[in-house]
Amino acid sequence: MKTSRTATTHRHIPVITTFLVALLSLFFAQARAIGQQTKPNTAVRAEVVKPASRPLLRKVTLPGSIRAEELVDLYSKASGFVGSINVDIGSRVKKGDVLVQIDVPEMQDELRQAKSLVQAKEAKVSALQAKAGHAEQEILTASADVQQYEAKYTLSQMNLKRKQELREGNAIPEQVLDQAQSDHAVAGAQAEMARINVAAARAQKQAVEADVEVARADAGVVRADVAKLQTLMAYAQIKAPFDGLITMRNIDHGAFVRSAAEGATMPLLRIAMNDRVRIVMEIAEGDAPYVRAGTAVTVTIAALGGDPISATIARTAGALNPSTRTMRAEADLDNADNRLTAGMYAIVAVNLESKQQTMMIPSKAIRTVGEDTVVFVIDGGVATAKPITMGYDDGIWVEVLSGLDGSEAIITATNGAVTIGMAVAAVQAGL
């Protein structure tokens, strides 16, 4: 029985030894973990750059379209039939060329009648002017008669006085005195009649002159009618308002056309001045303050496949379109060779802003802390946030308007999360 207990004790020794070894291994592992936790944290590695002084050219690329320098729809101001058409689409014309002739027979008849009436009115004016001249002559004749009869009256008065003196001395008979008195009375009546004739002649002249003015006014009215008809007849000739190209024709020979004043809505022809063309573009609200007459642009015409064309903004609307919140801008291009066609599509690069040197940092360095825009910089081996004011951002570089002096080491990338106050080891970024 003693031998049996000893054997059992010997069998339990390997089990106890294994347990002790496992317990010691666990202890030492925990000790190593605790030791590692008590070591200081290793600094985060961060790529850094310094702010760079670089030129800034801010551009925006926009779609544009080519339009003619001038584009006019031509209508008829006289209703009638198309008598002749001297042009077709593609025809080049000069200012003043007759493009279309509208036949208006009834208007031609009215014009002939009005001209005949003008002649009749002018003949009446001439006749009345002649009558006025005759009345003036009658005034002169009557005035001469007045002078003659007044002289005769004066003479008869002197003769009567002498005869009265002679009769008082009984030097002459009574009959002689009576004759002198009769002659004096007749002379006075004749002088008075001559004066009445002068007044009548003057009244006649005034009446004739009034008739002349009325006749002149009537003739003026008829001449105005003639001028109006001639103007309307001139409108029956549709002329080119400027040198250009016919781009649309909507009429044929013999067709009846209605005057635009009577409600015609379709133009007969369309003419474009295309020796110069306009590039029309729409500028977004945020870019509009930077675009004005003289702003440089580069125009690329995809259909021509040629080199970009340098130009400048010629004019802007100066206000935003309320429906699109964009501002219309136009640039002029010479088109003497007629390579550019109205309606072509263009790509326009607009130089919004240009600076010789400005402070720039990589866009990837920008962070947001709360409501502030900041960059992380290394100061004394730890990360610090500096608020900045941003300018233009093209997605690669950002313009810094304020907040940096140019000496900072700006963090652009790290191998771990960075917080303010964390230890950071700088590594120069490869830009």
Secondary structure, 3 states (H helix, E strand, C coil): CHHHHHHHHHHHHHHHHHHHHHHHHHHHHHHHHHHHHCCCCCCEEEEEECCEEEEEEEEEEEEEEEEEEEEEEECCCCCEEEEEECCCCCCEECCCCEEEEEECHHHHHHHHHHHHHHHHHHHHHHHHHHHHHHHHHHHHHHHHHHHHHHHHHHHHHHHHHHHHHHHHCCCCCHHHHHHHHHHHHHHHHHHHHHHHHHHHHHHHHHHHHHHHHHHHHHHHHHHHHHHHHHHHHHHCEEECCCCEEEEEECCCCCCEECCHHHCCCCCCEEEEEEEEEEEEEEEECCCHHHCCCCCEEEEEECCCCCCCEEEEEEEECCCCECCCCEEEEEEEEECCCCCCCCCCEEEEEEEEEEEEEEEEEEHHHEEEECCEEEEEEEECCEEEEEECEEEEECCCEEEEEECCCCCCCEEEEECCCCCCCCEEEEEECCC
